[in-house]
Amino acid sequence: MSDTKIVKENKKYLHNNAAKKTSLMSVRAMVAMALLSALATVLMLFEIPLWFIPKFYELDFSEVPVLIGAFALGPIAGIIIELVKILLNLFINGTDTAFVGELANFLLGCSLVVPSAAVYAGYKTKKSAVIGMATGTIVFVLVGCILNAFVLLPLYSKMFIPLDAIIAEGSKVNKYIKDMKSFIIFGVMPFNLIKAIAVSAITSALYKYVSPIIKGYHE
């Protein structure tokens, strides 16, 4: 066996050995998921209102640690981090939406993180990461529109604010919002698109520096 082949085999062995150490049941992975969940919970506290949608839609970057964890440890890890983030936030702040907001956050977070990480897991290259995040963004926007139109807004309106009042709030800040359809197209859709692009861009900038810490090796 040539020296070059031996080196390649050793690298492969070390890579596989390290990968075993970062299985979801490993101490490293569990600590990483706990820390990323805690960071995501903190980031949920910092919300940015956008000018074209009512103030109860606010931008936060809590999905960044979730997406980083999902890229490093797999889609299942992303779901776990997302769930723990929601539970921690409930424990700290409680709920003022009868769990509607928390349900929305969990489902939408998973709709971005899971497709992104699933595509990336197949090849783990920069190209697959970009394709994964583009896929996640599309799914996130579509799921956000469907959930808001058929589940979240109707449910929220029955529990708290009449739907007409929600539409009226949207009309105050966005002249293109006149009914449920325009609320989704000119409010929810661009809001989710901006959030997904921002989260993806930040994740792209940070991942190469953070992933070796999480996994214990360089890809």
N, C-alpha and C positions, 0 to 999 in steps of 0.2 A: 504493500500500500504506500502511495507517495505521501510526502510530507504535506502537500496541499490538501490531499484527501483527508489525512489525519486531522489537520486543523479544522476542516469543515465539519468532520464528524464530532470533534470536541465542542465546536460552537453549537452544533445541533443538540448535543447532549445537555450542554449548559442551559440553552434556551428552553428545552423541554423540562429540565429539572426546575428551572425558575418558574415556568408556567404552572407546574404542579403546586408550587408553594403559594401561587396566587389563585388557587381554586377558591370558590365562594366560601368554603368551610375552613379555609386557612386563617390563622390569626391575623396575618398581614391584610388579607382581604376584608375581614370583619372590622378591623380597626379603621381601615381606609373608608369603608362604607359608613361607619359611625361618624368619622370626622367630616366626610363630605355631606352627610345628612345634616350635621350640626351647622356647617357653613351655609348650606342651602337655606336652612331655617332662619339664620341671621339675615341672609340676603333678602328673604321675604319681607323683612321689616322696612326695607328701603324701596319705596314705590314712587314711580314718576308718572304723573298725569300727562296725558297727551291731549292736544288741542281740539281734536276732531271727534271725540267720543266722550260720553259722560264720565264724571270723576270716579264712579264705582268700577270703571275699567282702568287699572293702573299698571304700568310696566314695571316688572322687577326682573332680576337676573338670577333668580334662584335655580333655574334650570341648568346654569353653567356647571356647577359641581356635579349635578346629576348626569349630565351628558359626558363629562370627563370620566366619571366613574363607570358609566356604561361602555364607553370606548375602551377603557382599560381592563374592565372585568367582565364585560358582556351585558347583553340586554336584560337578563334577569336581575343582575346587580342594579341596573338602572331603575327597574321597577321597585326593588327593595328600598333604594335610597329615596326615591320619590315618595313611597308610602311612609317611611320613617320621618321624612321632612314634614309631611302633612300632619302626622300624629304628634310630632314635637310642637308644631305650631298650634295645634289644638290644645295641647297641654299648657302651653305658655299663655296663649291669648284667648282661648276658648273660641266660640263661633258666634257671629252676629247675623249669620245667614241661614241658620238651621241646617248647616252642613252642605248647603247648595254650593257655596263658593269653594269649599274644600273638595267636594266631589268633582267640580269643574276643573280645579287646579290639578288634581291627580290624573283625571282622564286625559286632559290636554297635555300635561307633562309627559305622560307615557306615549301619547300619539306623536310627539316630537322625538323623544329619546329612543324608543324601541326600534322604529324603522331605521333611524340613523345608525345606531349601534349594530343592528342586524346586518346591514349592508357592509359596514366597515369590517365586521368580524370575518367576512368571507376572504378578504385579501390583506387587510391591514396595510394599505399604502395611502399616500396623500390623495391620490386620485379616488380611491374608494371612500375615503373620509369625506371628500367634497361631494361625491355622488350620494353618499349616505345622508349627509346633512341637507342636501337639496331634496332628497326623497322625504326626509323627515319634515322639512319645511312645508312641502306640498300636502302631506298627510295632516300635519298640524293645522294648516289653514282650512282644509276641507272639513276635518272633524270639528274644528272650532265653529265653523259656520253651521254645520248640521246640528251640533249639540245646542248652540245658542238658539237657533230657530225653533227646534222641535222639543227640546227638553228644558234647558236651563232658564231661558227667559220666560216661557210659559209657567214653569214651576215657581220661579222667583216672583212673578206677577201675582200668582194666586196666594202666595204667602205674605208678601210685603207691599209692593207697589203695583198698582194697575198697569197693564201693558201700555195703555194710552199715555200714562204719565212718564213711563220709561222712554217712549218714542218722543214725547214732548221735550224731555231733557236732552235727548239727542239732537233735536231740531234747534235747540238754543245754541249749541256749539258747532253744529254742522248743517248748513242750509240744504244740503242734499238729502238729509234724512227726513222722510215724510211718513214712512210706514215701516212695518217689520222687514220687508224685503230690502228697502233702501238702508235700514239700520244695519242689516247684515252686510250688504255690499259695500257701503261707504263708511261703516264704523268698525264692525267686528273683523271683517276680512283684512283691511289694511293694518289694524292693530295687531292681529296675530302674525301677519307677514313681517312687520317691523320687529316684533319680539323674536320670532324665529331666526331672522337674519342676524340680529344683534347677538343672540345667544350663540349661534353658530360661529360668528366672527370671533367672539371672545374665546370660545373653546378652541378654535383653530390656533389662536395666538398663544394660548397657555398650555395646550396639551403636551407638546414635546418636552416641556420643562417639568411637568407634573407627573406624567405617566411612569417614568423610571422610579420615582419615589413610591408610587402606588404598587407597582409590580415587582420592583427589585431588580429590573434589568432593562436594557435598551432594546427596542424592536429593530 
